[in-house]
């Protein structure tokens, strides 16, 4: 049966609301369309904020309570000073000779800015904007992974990025996240969750960096359990239950103080 674009997309959305997810193969079979048409339909539905694209080209339904991804440029101005202080605290943990890992994100971008004048440091990142920020300092070595660019976060993801990371050894990895609960840390993108997880495996220490809006929130894709973290840097003490869980897992919590920074 031939369907027009609007009718087909409404039926796809109804399917997602009922079953939660759909693959490209299911799209082409159930809605009698080409793979290219299926991709365009899911792209259109993603722009409405009602579905989330997944690895492999399919989609999941955007249910209540899940954090929706906000593009980097929109997030950049939110809690800027708080993120800057978190970044300054993170940079204070970096020593000469360190190999540092930075995932993408607004806070990790500010860590890069804080490290820009340093020397004899290697920075490994999958974020194009972070690599460009550091590019004009000849005293720093920057390693940028390959991969497919996610334009909302400027991160390179996928098999090429993962292949690069597998060959590296990192001393300290600063990881931006979209949410942290007692169940662990999470992010919006499945691809970013995969590369972050691999970066953690190649690192001696993983330090999650996040502002207070991420505390107690859960995004769609799980990145790591609290037991896999070594430390956190944030601008506000987590709620008692989360703070206790971090303490039990021997995860050190650094509170970045604006008062100390401004003094």
C-alpha positions in Angstrom: 0.0 0.0 0.0 1.4 3.4 -1.0 1.7 6.0 1.7 2.5 9.6 1.5 5.4 11.0 3.6 3.3 12.5 6.4 1.1 9.4 6.8 4.1 7.1 6.8 6.0 9.1 9.4 2.9 9.1 11.7 2.7 5.4 11.4 6.4 5.0 12.2 5.9 7.1 15.3 2.9 5.1 16.4 5.0 1.9 15.9 7.8 3.4 18.0 5.4 4.5 20.8 4.2 0.9 21.0 7.4 -1.1 20.6 10.0 1.4 21.7 12.5 0.9 18.8 12.8 0.1 15.1 15.7 -0.9 12.8 16.2 0.2 9.2 15.4 -3.4 8.1 12.1 -3.3 10.0 11.3 0.1 8.5 11.8 -1.0 4.9 9.8 -4.2 5.5 6.9 -2.9 7.5 6.5 0.4 5.6 7.4 -0.7 2.1 10.0 1.9 1.6 13.7 2.1 0.6 16.5 2.4 3.1 17.2 5.9 2.0 13.6 6.9 2.6 13.6 5.2 6.0 16.7 7.2 7.0 15.1 10.5 5.8 11.9 9.7 7.8 13.9 9.0 11.0 16.0 12.1 10.5 12.8 14.1 10.2 11.3 12.5 13.3 14.4 13.1 15.3 14.3 16.8 14.5 10.9 16.9 16.2 12.5 15.6 19.4 10.1 12.6 19.6 12.6 9.9 18.6 16.3 9.2 19.1 18.5 7.8 16.4 20.6 4.7 17.3 23.7 3.0 16.0 22.9 1.1 12.8 20.6 3.7 11.6 17.4 2.8 13.5 15.6 4.8 16.2 14.2 4.6 19.7 11.2 6.4 21.1 11.9 9.4 23.2 10.2 8.5 26.5 9.6 10.7 29.5 12.4 11.2 31.9 15.2 10.8 29.4 17.5 13.7 28.8 17.3 15.0 25.3 20.5 16.0 23.6 21.2 19.7 23.2 23.7 20.8 20.6 27.2 22.0 21.8 26.6 25.6 20.8 23.3 25.8 22.8 25.0 24.2 25.9 28.1 26.3 25.8 26.7 29.3 27.6 24.8 27.4 30.3 26.5 27.6 33.8 29.6 28.8 32.0 31.4 30.1 35.1 30.6 26.9 37.0 32.0 24.8 34.2 35.1 27.0 34.0 35.8 26.4 37.7 35.4 22.7 37.2 37.8 22.8 34.3 40.3 24.8 36.3 40.2 22.2 39.1 40.6 19.4 36.5 43.6 21.1 35.0 45.2 21.4 38.4 45.4 17.5 38.5 47.4 17.4 35.3 51.2 17.1 35.7 54.0 17.5 33.2 54.5 14.4 31.1 50.9 13.2 31.5 49.0 11.7 28.7 45.5 13.2 29.1 42.2 11.9 27.6 39.4 14.3 26.9 36.0 13.3 25.6 33.8 15.8 23.9 31.6 18.3 25.9 31.4 21.9 27.0 33.2 21.2 30.3 36.0 19.2 28.7 36.4 21.9 26.1 37.1 24.3 28.9 39.6 21.9 30.3 41.4 22.1 27.0 41.4 25.9 27.2 42.8 25.6 30.7 45.6 23.3 29.5 46.4 25.4 26.4 49.4 27.2 27.8 50.9 24.0 29.4 53.9 22.1 28.0 55.1 18.6 27.7 51.6 17.1 27.9 49.9 14.8 25.3 46.2 15.2 24.9 44.2 12.4 23.3 40.7 13.4 22.2 37.9 12.3 19.8 36.5 15.9 19.8 37.5 18.0 16.7 36.8 21.3 18.5 39.1 20.4 21.4 41.9 19.4 19.0 41.6 22.7 17.1 41.6 24.6 20.4 45.0 23.1 21.3 46.5 23.1 17.8 48.5 26.3 18.0 50.5 25.3 21.1 53.6 23.5 19.7 54.5 22.5 23.3 51.5 20.1 23.4 51.1 16.9 21.5 47.5 16.3 20.3 46.3 12.9 19.2 42.9 13.1 17.4 41.1 9.9 16.6 39.5 9.2 13.3 35.8 8.4 12.9 32.5 9.8 11.9 31.7 13.3 13.1 28.6 13.9 15.3 27.8 17.5 14.5 25.9 18.2 17.8 28.9 17.4 19.9 31.9 17.6 17.4 32.9 14.1 18.5 34.4 11.5 16.2 32.8 8.1 16.8 32.5 4.6 15.3 35.0 1.9 14.3 37.8 4.2 13.1 37.8 6.1 16.4 37.7 2.9 18.4 40.6 1.4 16.4 42.8 4.4 17.2 42.0 4.3 20.9 42.9 0.6 21.2 46.5 1.5 20.4 46.9 4.2 23.1 47.8 4.3 26.8 46.3 7.2 28.8 47.2 8.3 32.3 44.2 10.4 33.2 40.9 10.6 31.3 38.5 13.4 31.9 35.1 12.3 30.8 32.1 14.6 30.1 28.7 13.0 30.9 25.0 13.8 30.5 23.9 12.2 33.8 25.0 10.5 37.0 23.0 8.4 39.4 23.7 5.5 41.7 23.5 3.2 38.7 26.4 5.0 37.0 27.1 7.6 34.4 25.3 8.0 31.1 25.2 9.9 27.9 22.8 10.7 25.1 24.6 9.0 22.2 25.2 5.3 21.9 28.3 6.0 19.7 29.7 8.4 22.3 29.0 5.9 25.1 31.0 3.3 23.2 34.0 5.5 22.6 34.0 6.8 26.1 33.9 3.2 27.5 36.9 2.3 25.4 38.8 5.4 26.4 38.2 4.3 30.0 39.6 0.9 29.4 42.8 2.4 28.0 43.2 4.9 31.0 44.9 4.5 34.4 42.4 6.9 36.0 38.9 8.1 34.8 37.6 11.3 36.2 34.0 12.3 35.4 33.5 16.1 35.1 30.0 17.5 35.3 27.9 20.5 36.6 25.1 20.2 39.1 22.4 19.8 36.4 23.7 16.3 35.6 23.4 15.1 39.2 20.6 12.6 39.7 19.8 12.6 36.0 19.9 9.6 33.7 20.4 9.8 30.0 19.7 7.1 27.4 22.9 5.1 27.2 24.9 3.7 30.1 28.6 4.5 29.9 30.0 3.0 33.2 29.2 2.0 36.7 30.4 4.1 39.6 33.0 1.4 40.4 34.7 2.2 37.1 35.4 5.8 38.1 38.3 7.0 40.2 37.1 10.6 40.8 34.4 13.2 40.0 34.7 16.9 39.7 31.5 19.0 40.1 30.3 22.3 41.4 27.8 21.0 44.0 27.8 18.2 46.5 25.6 15.3 45.2 22.6 14.2 47.1 23.3 12.1 50.2 22.4 8.7 48.6 24.6 9.3 45.5 27.4 10.8 47.6 27.3 7.8 49.9 27.4 5.4 46.9 30.5 7.3 45.5 32.2 7.0 48.9 31.5 3.3 49.2 33.0 2.8 45.7 36.1 4.9 46.8 35.4 7.5 44.1 36.9 10.8 45.3 34.6 13.8 44.8 36.3 17.1 44.1 34.0 20.2 44.7 35.1 23.1 42.5 34.6 26.3 44.5 33.9 29.5 42.7 34.7 31.4 45.9 38.2 29.9 46.0 38.7 30.5 42.3 37.7 34.2 42.6 39.8 34.9 45.7 
